[in-house]
């Protein structure tokens, strides 16, 4: 690795998955003003929309999306351009 290009200020930060409330600690240089108390210790907090505990790829569960409704809406919208 090249010397002098990596940050030196790594510290423990709490990352919180907002979709399921899971919290995990890891070292990071992320800058944040919020904090979270984990086991009696206060850590800087970074909020995540999705993480390894809620992502369908890692959990093996997929969310059912209203694809049929969107497809029907698309077909209805462009039916007027259909050649007969």
PyMOL Python script that loads the backbone (N, CA, C, O; Angstrom):
from pymol import cmd

cmd.read_pdbstr("""\
ATOM      1  N   UNK A   1       0.831  -1.183   0.000  1.00  0.00           N
ATOM      2  CA  UNK A   1       0.000   0.000   0.000  1.00  0.00           C
ATOM      3  C   UNK A   1       0.877   1.248   0.000  1.00  0.00           C
ATOM      4  O   UNK A   1       1.997   1.244   0.510  1.00  0.00           O
ATOM      5  N   UNK A   2       0.344   2.301  -0.578  1.00  0.00           N
ATOM      6  CA  UNK A   2       1.061   3.571  -0.571  1.00  0.00           C
ATOM      7  C   UNK A   2       1.044   4.177   0.820  1.00  0.00           C
ATOM      8  O   UNK A   2       0.051   4.067   1.538  1.00  0.00           O
ATOM      9  N   UNK A   3       2.109   4.796   1.189  1.00  0.00           N
ATOM     10  CA  UNK A   3       2.228   5.443   2.493  1.00  0.00           C
ATOM     11  C   UNK A   3       1.635   6.845   2.429  1.00  0.00           C
ATOM     12  O   UNK A   3       1.774   7.542   1.423  1.00  0.00           O
ATOM     13  N   UNK A   4       0.975   7.251   3.505  1.00  0.00           N
ATOM     14  CA  UNK A   4       0.504   8.624   3.638  1.00  0.00           C
ATOM     15  C   UNK A   4      -0.809   8.952   2.950  1.00  0.00           C
ATOM     16  O   UNK A   4      -1.209  10.117   2.953  1.00  0.00           O
ATOM     17  N   UNK A   5      -1.498   7.990   2.361  1.00  0.00           N
ATOM     18  CA  UNK A   5      -2.753   8.311   1.674  1.00  0.00           C
ATOM     19  C   UNK A   5      -3.979   7.829   2.454  1.00  0.00           C
ATOM     20  O   UNK A   5      -5.106   8.168   2.094  1.00  0.00           O
ATOM     21  N   UNK A   6      -3.778   7.051   3.508  1.00  0.00           N
ATOM     22  CA  UNK A   6      -4.893   6.526   4.287  1.00  0.00           C
ATOM     23  C   UNK A   6      -5.083   7.348   5.554  1.00  0.00           C
ATOM     24  O   UNK A   6      -4.105   7.786   6.160  1.00  0.00           O
ATOM     25  N   UNK A   7      -6.337   7.561   5.964  1.00  0.00           N
ATOM     26  CA  UNK A   7      -6.586   8.354   7.177  1.00  0.00           C
ATOM     27  C   UNK A   7      -6.053   7.652   8.419  1.00  0.00           C
ATOM     28  O   UNK A   7      -5.965   6.426   8.468  1.00  0.00           O
ATOM     29  N   UNK A   8      -5.704   8.445   9.410  1.00  0.00           N
ATOM     30  CA  UNK A   8      -5.145   7.923  10.652  1.00  0.00           C
ATOM     31  C   UNK A   8      -6.141   7.969  11.807  1.00  0.00           C
ATOM     32  O   UNK A   8      -5.881   7.405  12.870  1.00  0.00           O
ATOM     33  N   UNK A   9      -7.275   8.634  11.609  1.00  0.00           N
ATOM     34  CA  UNK A   9      -8.194   8.875  12.733  1.00  0.00           C
ATOM     35  C   UNK A   9      -9.353   7.869  12.798  1.00  0.00           C
ATOM     36  O   UNK A   9     -10.509   8.270  12.935  1.00  0.00           O
ATOM     37  N   UNK A  10      -9.057   6.597  12.702  1.00  0.00           N
ATOM     38  CA  UNK A  10     -10.081   5.570  12.850  1.00  0.00           C
ATOM     39  C   UNK A  10     -10.527   5.504  14.302  1.00  0.00           C
ATOM     40  O   UNK A  10      -9.710   5.599  15.217  1.00  0.00           O
ATOM     41  N   UNK A  11     -11.840   5.338  14.509  1.00  0.00           N
ATOM     42  CA  UNK A  11     -12.383   5.185  15.850  1.00  0.00           C
ATOM     43  C   UNK A  11     -13.609   4.278  15.778  1.00  0.00           C
ATOM     44  O   UNK A  11     -14.158   4.065  14.697  1.00  0.00           O
ATOM     45  N   UNK A  12     -14.038   3.746  16.911  1.00  0.00           N
ATOM     46  CA  UNK A  12     -15.227   2.904  16.933  1.00  0.00           C
ATOM     47  C   UNK A  12     -16.467   3.761  16.709  1.00  0.00           C
ATOM     48  O   UNK A  12     -16.640   4.799  17.347  1.00  0.00           O
ATOM     49  N   UNK A  13     -17.328   3.314  15.793  1.00  0.00           N
ATOM     50  CA  UNK A  13     -18.565   4.015  15.470  1.00  0.00           C
ATOM     51  C   UNK A  13     -19.698   3.001  15.460  1.00  0.00           C
ATOM     52  O   UNK A  13     -19.518   1.865  15.021  1.00  0.00           O
ATOM     53  N   UNK A  14     -20.864   3.413  15.945  1.00  0.00           N
ATOM     54  CA  UNK A  14     -22.054   2.573  15.913  1.00  0.00           C
ATOM     55  C   UNK A  14     -22.803   2.850  14.617  1.00  0.00           C
ATOM     56  O   UNK A  14     -23.134   3.997  14.316  1.00  0.00           O
ATOM     57  N   UNK A  15     -23.066   1.804  13.857  1.00  0.00           N
ATOM     58  CA  UNK A  15     -23.877   1.897  12.647  1.00  0.00           C
ATOM     59  C   UNK A  15     -25.227   1.276  12.957  1.00  0.00           C
ATOM     60  O   UNK A  15     -25.287   0.148  13.446  1.00  0.00           O
ATOM     61  N   UNK A  16     -26.322   1.995  12.680  1.00  0.00           N
ATOM     62  CA  UNK A  16     -27.662   1.506  12.990  1.00  0.00           C
ATOM     63  C   UNK A  16     -28.463   1.360  11.707  1.00  0.00           C
ATOM     64  O   UNK A  16     -28.622   2.315  10.947  1.00  0.00           O
ATOM     65  N   UNK A  17     -28.966   0.149  11.475  1.00  0.00           N
ATOM     66  CA  UNK A  17     -29.839  -0.127  10.336  1.00  0.00           C
ATOM     67  C   UNK A  17     -31.235   0.353  10.709  1.00  0.00           C
ATOM     68  O   UNK A  17     -31.858  -0.206  11.612  1.00  0.00           O
ATOM     69  N   UNK A  18     -31.728   1.373  10.032  1.00  0.00           N
ATOM     70  CA  UNK A  18     -33.005   1.970  10.386  1.00  0.00           C
ATOM     71  C   UNK A  18     -34.200   1.102   9.986  1.00  0.00           C
ATOM     72  O   UNK A  18     -35.304   1.317  10.486  1.00  0.00           O
ATOM     73  N   UNK A  19     -34.003   0.137   9.104  1.00  0.00           N
ATOM     74  CA  UNK A  19     -35.125  -0.700   8.681  1.00  0.00           C
ATOM     75  C   UNK A  19     -35.450  -1.795   9.700  1.00  0.00           C
ATOM     76  O   UNK A  19     -36.597  -2.234   9.782  1.00  0.00           O
ATOM     77  N   UNK A  20     -34.455  -2.242  10.479  1.00  0.00           N
ATOM     78  CA  UNK A  20     -34.737  -3.285  11.463  1.00  0.00           C
ATOM     79  C   UNK A  20     -34.164  -2.985  12.847  1.00  0.00           C
ATOM     80  O   UNK A  20     -34.348  -3.788  13.762  1.00  0.00           O
ATOM     81  N   UNK A  21     -33.484  -1.870  13.030  1.00  0.00           N
ATOM     82  CA  UNK A  21     -32.982  -1.469  14.332  1.00  0.00           C
ATOM     83  C   UNK A  21     -31.688  -2.133  14.767  1.00  0.00           C
ATOM     84  O   UNK A  21     -31.230  -1.904  15.887  1.00  0.00           O
ATOM     85  N   UNK A  22     -31.089  -2.946  13.914  1.00  0.00           N
ATOM     86  CA  UNK A  22     -29.844  -3.627  14.257  1.00  0.00           C
ATOM     87  C   UNK A  22     -28.708  -2.610  14.387  1.00  0.00           C
ATOM     88  O   UNK A  22     -28.587  -1.697  13.570  1.00  0.00           O
ATOM     89  N   UNK A  23     -27.879  -2.777  15.418  1.00  0.00           N
ATOM     90  CA  UNK A  23     -26.738  -1.886  15.650  1.00  0.00           C
ATOM     91  C   UNK A  23     -25.472  -2.725  15.668  1.00  0.00           C
ATOM     92  O   UNK A  23     -25.429  -3.778  16.303  1.00  0.00           O
ATOM     93  N   UNK A  24     -24.437  -2.259  14.969  1.00  0.00           N
ATOM     94  CA  UNK A  24     -23.142  -2.931  15.035  1.00  0.00           C
ATOM     95  C   UNK A  24     -22.041  -1.888  15.116  1.00  0.00           C
ATOM     96  O   UNK A  24     -22.174  -0.774  14.609  1.00  0.00           O
ATOM     97  N   UNK A  25     -20.959  -2.271  15.761  1.00  0.00           N
ATOM     98  CA  UNK A  25     -19.813  -1.389  15.961  1.00  0.00           C
ATOM     99  C   UNK A  25     -18.682  -1.792  15.035  1.00  0.00           C
ATOM    100  O   UNK A  25     -18.407  -2.977  14.845  1.00  0.00           O
ATOM    101  N   UNK A  26     -18.035  -0.798  14.464  1.00  0.00           N
ATOM    102  CA  UNK A  26     -16.861  -1.041  13.637  1.00  0.00           C
ATOM    103  C   UNK A  26     -16.009   0.226  13.640  1.00  0.00           C
ATOM    104  O   UNK A  26     -16.471   1.304  14.014  1.00  0.00           O
ATOM    105  N   UNK A  27     -14.777   0.073  13.221  1.00  0.00           N
ATOM    106  CA  UNK A  27     -13.884   1.225  13.157  1.00  0.00           C
ATOM    107  C   UNK A  27     -14.108   1.962  11.843  1.00  0.00           C
ATOM    108  O   UNK A  27     -14.213   1.340  10.785  1.00  0.00           O
ATOM    109  N   UNK A  28     -14.180   3.291  11.914  1.00  0.00           N
ATOM    110  CA  UNK A  28     -14.444   4.097  10.730  1.00  0.00           C
ATOM    111  C   UNK A  28     -13.928   5.510  10.957  1.00  0.00           C
ATOM    112  O   UNK A  28     -13.605   5.898  12.080  1.00  0.00           O
ATOM    113  N   UNK A  29     -13.856   6.270   9.871  1.00  0.00           N
ATOM    114  CA  UNK A  29     -13.488   7.686   9.948  1.00  0.00           C
ATOM    115  C   UNK A  29     -14.700   8.565   9.649  1.00  0.00           C
ATOM    116  O   UNK A  29     -14.557   9.777   9.493  1.00  0.00           O
ATOM    117  N   UNK A  30     -15.895   7.967   9.567  1.00  0.00           N
ATOM    118  CA  UNK A  30     -17.113   8.709   9.242  1.00  0.00           C
ATOM    119  C   UNK A  30     -17.328   9.838  10.253  1.00  0.00           C
ATOM    120  O   UNK A  30     -17.141   9.653  11.456  1.00  0.00           O
ATOM    121  N   UNK A  31     -17.721  11.003   9.748  1.00  0.00           N
ATOM    122  CA  UNK A  31     -17.954  12.159  10.593  1.00  0.00           C
ATOM    123  C   UNK A  31     -19.451  12.256  10.883  1.00  0.00           C
ATOM    124  O   UNK A  31     -20.263  12.251   9.958  1.00  0.00           O
ATOM    125  N   UNK A  32     -19.816  12.343  12.152  1.00  0.00           N
ATOM    126  CA  UNK A  32     -21.218  12.426  12.530  1.00  0.00           C
ATOM    127  C   UNK A  32     -21.363  13.224  13.814  1.00  0.00           C
ATOM    128  O   UNK A  32     -20.444  13.278  14.631  1.00  0.00           O
ATOM    129  N   UNK A  33     -22.530  13.845  13.985  1.00  0.00           N
ATOM    130  CA  UNK A  33     -22.788  14.626  15.187  1.00  0.00           C
ATOM    131  C   UNK A  33     -23.679  13.880  16.169  1.00  0.00           C
ATOM    132  O   UNK A  33     -23.768  14.260  17.336  1.00  0.00           O
ATOM    133  N   UNK A  34     -24.343  12.815  15.704  1.00  0.00           N
ATOM    134  CA  UNK A  34     -25.234  12.045  16.570  1.00  0.00           C
ATOM    135  C   UNK A  34     -24.446  10.991  17.334  1.00  0.00           C
ATOM    136  O   UNK A  34     -23.395  10.534  16.883  1.00  0.00           O
ATOM    137  N   UNK A  35     -24.970  10.608  18.503  1.00  0.00           N
ATOM    138  CA  UNK A  35     -24.349   9.566  19.304  1.00  0.00           C
ATOM    139  C   UNK A  35     -25.395   8.545  19.723  1.00  0.00           C
ATOM    140  O   UNK A  35     -26.596   8.812  19.685  1.00  0.00           O
ATOM    141  N   UNK A  36     -24.920   7.372  20.123  1.00  0.00           N
ATOM    142  CA  UNK A  36     -25.785   6.297  20.571  1.00  0.00           C
ATOM    143  C   UNK A  36     -25.101   5.572  21.725  1.00  0.00           C
ATOM    144  O   UNK A  36     -23.901   5.300  21.675  1.00  0.00           O
ATOM    145  N   UNK A  37     -25.872   5.262  22.761  1.00  0.00           N
ATOM    146  CA  UNK A  37     -25.345   4.540  23.911  1.00  0.00           C
ATOM    147  C   UNK A  37     -25.476   3.041  23.660  1.00  0.00           C
ATOM    148  O   UNK A  37     -26.585   2.533  23.495  1.00  0.00           O
ATOM    149  N   UNK A  38     -24.357   2.336  23.631  1.00  0.00           N
ATOM    150  CA  UNK A  38     -24.333   0.887  23.433  1.00  0.00           C
ATOM    151  C   UNK A  38     -23.620   0.267  24.627  1.00  0.00           C
ATOM    152  O   UNK A  38     -22.428   0.495  24.833  1.00  0.00           O
ATOM    153  N   UNK A  39     -24.345  -0.508  25.405  1.00  0.00           N
ATOM    154  CA  UNK A  39     -23.794  -1.182  26.588  1.00  0.00           C
ATOM    155  C   UNK A  39     -23.099  -0.217  27.542  1.00  0.00           C
ATOM    156  O   UNK A  39     -22.045  -0.530  28.097  1.00  0.00           O
ATOM    157  N   UNK A  40     -23.699   0.963  27.729  1.00  0.00           N
ATOM    158  CA  UNK A  40     -23.159   1.931  28.673  1.00  0.00           C
ATOM    159  C   UNK A  40     -22.041   2.804  28.143  1.00  0.00           C
ATOM    160  O   UNK A  40     -21.510   3.641  28.874  1.00  0.00           O
ATOM    161  N   UNK A  41     -21.672   2.623  26.878  1.00  0.00           N
ATOM    162  CA  UNK A  41     -20.616   3.439  26.264  1.00  0.00           C
ATOM    163  C   UNK A  41     -21.240   4.239  25.121  1.00  0.00           C
ATOM    164  O   UNK A  41     -22.010   3.698  24.327  1.00  0.00           O
ATOM    165  N   UNK A  42     -20.909   5.512  25.042  1.00  0.00           N
ATOM    166  CA  UNK A  42     -21.465   6.375  24.005  1.00  0.00           C
ATOM    167  C   UNK A  42     -20.546   6.383  22.778  1.00  0.00           C
ATOM    168  O   UNK A  42     -19.350   6.653  22.881  1.00  0.00           O
ATOM    169  N   UNK A  43     -21.130   6.083  21.625  1.00  0.00           N
ATOM    170  CA  UNK A  43     -20.389   6.030  20.361  1.00  0.00           C
ATOM    171  C   UNK A  43     -21.008   7.000  19.356  1.00  0.00           C
ATOM    172  O   UNK A  43     -22.208   7.269  19.427  1.00  0.00           O
ATOM    173  N   UNK A  44     -20.217   7.531  18.424  1.00  0.00           N
ATOM    174  CA  UNK A  44     -20.791   8.300  17.314  1.00  0.00           C
ATOM    175  C   UNK A  44     -21.721   7.379  16.518  1.00  0.00           C
ATOM    176  O   UNK A  44     -21.453   6.184  16.395  1.00  0.00           O
ATOM    177  N   UNK A  45     -22.809   7.928  15.982  1.00  0.00           N
ATOM    178  CA  UNK A  45     -23.825   7.129  15.299  1.00  0.00           C
ATOM    179  C   UNK A  45     -23.922   7.485  13.822  1.00  0.00           C
ATOM    180  O   UNK A  45     -23.984   8.659  13.455  1.00  0.00           O
ATOM    181  N   UNK A  46     -23.933   6.456  12.978  1.00  0.00           N
ATOM    182  CA  UNK A  46     -24.196   6.615  11.548  1.00  0.00           C
ATOM    183  C   UNK A  46     -25.438   5.781  11.248  1.00  0.00           C
ATOM    184  O   UNK A  46     -25.468   4.582  11.525  1.00  0.00           O
ATOM    185  N   UNK A  47     -26.466   6.418  10.678  1.00  0.00           N
ATOM    186  CA  UNK A  47     -27.709   5.716  10.357  1.00  0.00           C
ATOM    187  C   UNK A  47     -27.650   5.185   8.931  1.00  0.00           C
ATOM    188  O   UNK A  47     -27.244   5.893   8.010  1.00  0.00           O
ATOM    189  N   UNK A  48     -28.061   3.923   8.758  1.00  0.00           N
ATOM    190  CA  UNK A  48     -28.057   3.272   7.457  1.00  0.00           C
ATOM    191  C   UNK A  48     -29.482   2.915   7.053  1.00  0.00           C
ATOM    192  O   UNK A  48     -30.294   2.551   7.904  1.00  0.00           O
ATOM    193  N   UNK A  49     -29.787   3.013   5.781  1.00  0.00           N
ATOM    194  CA  UNK A  49     -31.090   2.584   5.283  1.00  0.00           C
ATOM    195  C   UNK A  49     -31.158   1.065   5.185  1.00  0.00           C
ATOM    196  O   UNK A  49     -32.204   0.463   5.425  1.00  0.00           O
ATOM    197  N   UNK A  50     -30.046   0.461   4.834  1.00  0.00           N
ATOM    198  CA  UNK A  50     -30.006  -0.984   4.647  1.00  0.00           C
ATOM    199  C   UNK A  50     -28.606  -1.472   4.997  1.00  0.00           C
ATOM    200  O   UNK A  50     -27.621  -0.775   4.752  1.00  0.00           O
ATOM    201  N   UNK A  51     -28.521  -2.658   5.563  1.00  0.00           N
ATOM    202  CA  UNK A  51     -27.227  -3.222   5.922  1.00  0.00           C
ATOM    203  C   UNK A  51     -27.247  -4.718   5.635  1.00  0.00           C
ATOM    204  O   UNK A  51     -28.192  -5.236   5.040  1.00  0.00           O
ATOM    205  N   UNK A  52     -26.198  -5.400   6.062  1.00  0.00           N
ATOM    206  CA  UNK A  52     -26.118  -6.838   5.818  1.00  0.00           C
ATOM    207  C   UNK A  52     -27.217  -7.604   6.541  1.00  0.00           C
ATOM    208  O   UNK A  52     -27.537  -8.726   6.148  1.00  0.00           O
ATOM    209  N   UNK A  53     -27.803  -7.027   7.589  1.00  0.00           N
ATOM    210  CA  UNK A  53     -28.852  -7.726   8.334  1.00  0.00           C
ATOM    211  C   UNK A  53     -30.239  -7.541   7.737  1.00  0.00           C
ATOM    212  O   UNK A  53     -31.182  -8.218   8.147  1.00  0.00           O
ATOM    213  N   UNK A  54     -30.379  -6.626   6.766  1.00  0.00           N
ATOM    214  CA  UNK A  54     -31.690  -6.409   6.169  1.00  0.00           C
ATOM    215  C   UNK A  54     -31.694  -6.503   4.646  1.00  0.00           C
ATOM    216  O   UNK A  54     -32.762  -6.488   4.034  1.00  0.00           O
ATOM    217  N   UNK A  55     -30.528  -6.598   4.030  1.00  0.00           N
ATOM    218  CA  UNK A  55     -30.462  -6.666   2.573  1.00  0.00           C
ATOM    219  C   UNK A  55     -30.906  -8.051   2.088  1.00  0.00           C
ATOM    220  O   UNK A  55     -30.433  -9.059   2.613  1.00  0.00           O
ATOM    221  N   UNK A  56     -31.803  -8.121   1.099  1.00  0.00           N
ATOM    222  CA  UNK A  56     -32.300  -9.418   0.616  1.00  0.00           C
ATOM    223  C   UNK A  56     -31.205 -10.363   0.135  1.00  0.00           C
ATOM    224  O   UNK A  56     -31.364 -11.578   0.254  1.00  0.00           O
ATOM    225  N   UNK A  57     -30.117  -9.857  -0.397  1.00  0.00           N
ATOM    226  CA  UNK A  57     -29.040 -10.719  -0.870  1.00  0.00           C
ATOM    227  C   UNK A  57     -28.440 -11.514   0.281  1.00  0.00           C
ATOM    228  O   UNK A  57     -28.156 -12.703   0.133  1.00  0.00           O
ATOM    229  N   UNK A  58     -28.245 -10.863   1.433  1.00  0.00           N
ATOM    230  CA  UNK A  58     -27.626 -11.521   2.577  1.00  0.00           C
ATOM    231  C   UNK A  58     -28.625 -12.321   3.413  1.00  0.00           C
ATOM    232  O   UNK A  58     -28.265 -13.339   4.004  1.00  0.00           O
ATOM    233  N   UNK A  59     -29.876 -11.864   3.465  1.00  0.00           N
ATOM    234  CA  UNK A  59     -30.868 -12.539   4.294  1.00  0.00           C
ATOM    235  C   UNK A  59     -31.539 -13.695   3.571  1.00  0.00           C
ATOM    236  O   UNK A  59     -32.080 -14.596   4.212  1.00  0.00           O
ATOM    237  N   UNK A  60     -31.511 -13.681   2.232  1.00  0.00           N
ATOM    238  CA  UNK A  60     -32.171 -14.732   1.466  1.00  0.00           C
ATOM    239  C   UNK A  60     -33.665 -14.517   1.338  1.00  0.00           C
ATOM    240  O   UNK A  60     -34.367 -15.358   0.776  1.00  0.00           O
ATOM    241  N   UNK A  61     -34.157 -13.411   1.848  1.00  0.00           N
ATOM    242  CA  UNK A  61     -35.573 -13.090   1.771  1.00  0.00           C
ATOM    243  C   UNK A  61     -35.739 -11.923   0.816  1.00  0.00           C
ATOM    244  O   UNK A  61     -35.008 -10.936   0.893  1.00  0.00           O
ATOM    245  N   UNK A  62     -36.694 -12.040  -0.074  1.00  0.00           N
ATOM    246  CA  UNK A  62     -36.953 -10.934  -0.986  1.00  0.00           C
ATOM    247  C   UNK A  62     -38.293 -10.307  -0.641  1.00  0.00           C
ATOM    248  O   UNK A  62     -39.236 -10.995  -0.249  1.00  0.00           O
ATOM    249  N   UNK A  63     -38.360  -9.007  -0.792  1.00  0.00           N
ATOM    250  CA  UNK A  63     -39.606  -8.303  -0.528  1.00  0.00           C
ATOM    251  C   UNK A  63     -40.487  -8.387  -1.764  1.00  0.00           C
ATOM    252  O   UNK A  63     -40.007  -8.280  -2.893  1.00  0.00           O
ATOM    253  N   UNK A  64     -41.769  -8.577  -1.538  1.00  0.00           N
ATOM    254  CA  UNK A  64     -42.725  -8.630  -2.631  1.00  0.00           C
ATOM    255  C   UNK A  64     -43.068  -7.203  -3.037  1.00  0.00           C
ATOM    256  O   UNK A  64     -43.623  -6.434  -2.252  1.00  0.00           O
ATOM    257  N   UNK A  65     -42.735  -6.871  -4.257  1.00  0.00           N
ATOM    258  CA  UNK A  65     -42.994  -5.539  -4.774  1.00  0.00           C
ATOM    259  C   UNK A  65     -44.213  -5.614  -5.680  1.00  0.00           C
ATOM    260  O   UNK A  65     -44.424  -6.612  -6.368  1.00  0.00           O
ATOM    261  N   UNK A  66     -44.995  -4.582  -5.678  1.00  0.00           N
ATOM    262  CA  UNK A  66     -46.213  -4.560  -6.483  1.00  0.00           C
ATOM    263  C   UNK A  66     -45.858  -4.392  -7.958  1.00  0.00           C
ATOM    264  O   UNK A  66     -46.176  -3.374  -8.572  1.00  0.00           O
ATOM    265  N   UNK A  67     -45.198  -5.397  -8.513  1.00  0.00           N
ATOM    266  CA  UNK A  67     -44.764  -5.337  -9.905  1.00  0.00           C
ATOM    267  C   UNK A  67     -45.953  -5.432 -10.852  1.00  0.00           C
ATOM    268  O   UNK A  67     -45.971  -4.779 -11.896  1.00  0.00           O
ATOM    269  N   UNK A  68     -46.931  -6.229 -10.497  1.00  0.00           N
ATOM    270  CA  UNK A  68     -48.092  -6.391 -11.377  1.00  0.00           C
ATOM    271  C   UNK A  68     -48.820  -5.065 -11.543  1.00  0.00           C
ATOM    272  O   UNK A  68     -49.258  -4.730 -12.644  1.00  0.00           O
ATOM    273  N   UNK A  69     -48.950  -4.325 -10.480  1.00  0.00           N
ATOM    274  CA  UNK A  69     -49.612  -3.030 -10.561  1.00  0.00           C
ATOM    275  C   UNK A  69     -48.858  -2.065 -11.452  1.00  0.00           C
ATOM    276  O   UNK A  69     -49.467  -1.304 -12.204  1.00  0.00           O
ATOM    277  N   UNK A  70     -47.547  -2.090 -11.374  1.00  0.00           N
ATOM    278  CA  UNK A  70     -46.741  -1.190 -12.209  1.00  0.00           C
ATOM    279  C   UNK A  70     -46.786  -1.613 -13.669  1.00  0.00           C
ATOM    280  O   UNK A  70     -46.813  -0.765 -14.560  1.00  0.00           O
ATOM    281  N   UNK A  71     -46.795  -2.912 -13.918  1.00  0.00           N
ATOM    282  CA  UNK A  71     -46.855  -3.397 -15.302  1.00  0.00           C
ATOM    283  C   UNK A  71     -48.195  -3.039 -15.930  1.00  0.00           C
ATOM    284  O   UNK A  71     -48.249  -2.589 -17.075  1.00  0.00           O
ATOM    285  N   UNK A  72     -49.268  -3.236 -15.184  1.00  0.00           N
ATOM    286  CA  UNK A  72     -50.597  -2.876 -15.689  1.00  0.00           C
ATOM    287  C   UNK A  72     -50.698  -1.381 -15.961  1.00  0.00           C
ATOM    288  O   UNK A  72     -51.274  -0.967 -16.967  1.00  0.00           O
ATOM    289  N   UNK A  73     -50.148  -0.586 -15.082  1.00  0.00           N
ATOM    290  CA  UNK A  73     -50.158   0.867 -15.261  1.00  0.00           C
ATOM    291  C   UNK A  73     -49.392   1.250 -16.529  1.00  0.00           C
ATOM    292  O   UNK A  73     -49.837   2.111 -17.287  1.00  0.00           O
ATOM    293  N   UNK A  74     -48.238   0.609 -16.759  1.00  0.00           N
ATOM    294  CA  UNK A  74     -47.445   0.863 -17.952  1.00  0.00           C
ATOM    295  C   UNK A  74     -48.222   0.487 -19.211  1.00  0.00           C
ATOM    296  O   UNK A  74     -48.260   1.253 -20.174  1.00  0.00           O
ATOM    297  N   UNK A  75     -48.838  -0.690 -19.202  1.00  0.00           N
ATOM    298  CA  UNK A  75     -49.602  -1.150 -20.377  1.00  0.00           C
ATOM    299  C   UNK A  75     -50.761  -0.226 -20.680  1.00  0.00           C
ATOM    300  O   UNK A  75     -51.014   0.092 -21.842  1.00  0.00           O
ATOM    301  N   UNK A  76     -51.469   0.211 -19.649  1.00  0.00           N
ATOM    302  CA  UNK A  76     -52.589   1.125 -19.852  1.00  0.00           C
ATOM    303  C   UNK A  76     -52.120   2.467 -20.397  1.00  0.00           C
ATOM    304  O   UNK A  76     -52.787   3.068 -21.240  1.00  0.00           O
ATOM    305  N   UNK A  77     -50.993   2.928 -19.924  1.00  0.00           N
ATOM    306  CA  UNK A  77     -50.474   4.232 -20.338  1.00  0.00           C
ATOM    307  C   UNK A  77     -50.079   4.225 -21.833  1.00  0.00           C
ATOM    308  O   UNK A  77     -50.314   5.200 -22.548  1.00  0.00           O
ATOM    309  N   UNK A  78     -49.483   3.121 -22.284  1.00  0.00           N
ATOM    310  CA  UNK A  78     -48.989   3.069 -23.658  1.00  0.00           C
ATOM    311  C   UNK A  78     -49.868   2.269 -24.596  1.00  0.00           C
ATOM    312  O   UNK A  78     -49.453   1.969 -25.716  1.00  0.00           O
ATOM    313  N   UNK A  79     -51.073   1.912 -24.170  1.00  0.00           N
ATOM    314  CA  UNK A  79     -51.996   1.159 -25.021  1.00  0.00           C
ATOM    315  C   UNK A  79     -52.436   1.991 -26.220  1.00  0.00           C
ATOM    316  O   UNK A  79     -52.734   1.438 -27.279  1.00  0.00           O
ATOM    317  N   UNK A  80     -52.480   3.295 -26.068  1.00  0.00           N
ATOM    318  CA  UNK A  80     -52.920   4.157 -27.168  1.00  0.00           C
ATOM    319  C   UNK A  80     -51.932   4.159 -28.339  1.00  0.00           C
ATOM    320  O   UNK A  80     -52.308   4.504 -29.459  1.00  0.00           O
ATOM    321  N   UNK A  81     -50.680   3.781 -28.094  1.00  0.00           N
ATOM    322  CA  UNK A  81     -49.676   3.756 -29.149  1.00  0.00           C
ATOM    323  C   UNK A  81     -49.577   2.388 -29.829  1.00  0.00           C
ATOM    324  O   UNK A  81     -48.811   2.213 -30.777  1.00  0.00           O
ATOM    325  N   UNK A  82     -50.338   1.442 -29.349  1.00  0.00           N
ATOM    326  CA  UNK A  82     -50.262   0.081 -29.847  1.00  0.00           C
ATOM    327  C   UNK A  82     -50.787   0.004 -31.291  1.00  0.00           C
ATOM    328  O   UNK A  82     -51.854   0.533 -31.603  1.00  0.00           O
ATOM    329  N   UNK A  83     -50.026  -0.657 -32.154  1.00  0.00           N
ATOM    330  CA  UNK A  83     -50.446  -0.852 -33.554  1.00  0.00           C
ATOM    331  C   UNK A  83     -51.317  -2.098 -33.613  1.00  0.00           C
ATOM    332  O   UNK A  83     -51.014  -3.117 -32.991  1.00  0.00           O
ATOM    333  N   UNK A  84     -52.385  -2.001 -34.361  1.00  0.00           N
ATOM    334  CA  UNK A  84     -53.289  -3.155 -34.464  1.00  0.00           C
ATOM    335  C   UNK A  84     -53.223  -3.806 -35.801  1.00  0.00           C
ATOM    336  O   UNK A  84     -53.923  -4.789 -36.045  1.00  0.00           O
TER     337      UNK A  84
END
""", "prot")
cmd.dss("prot")
cmd.show_as("cartoon", "prot")
cmd.util.cbc("prot")
cmd.orient("prot")
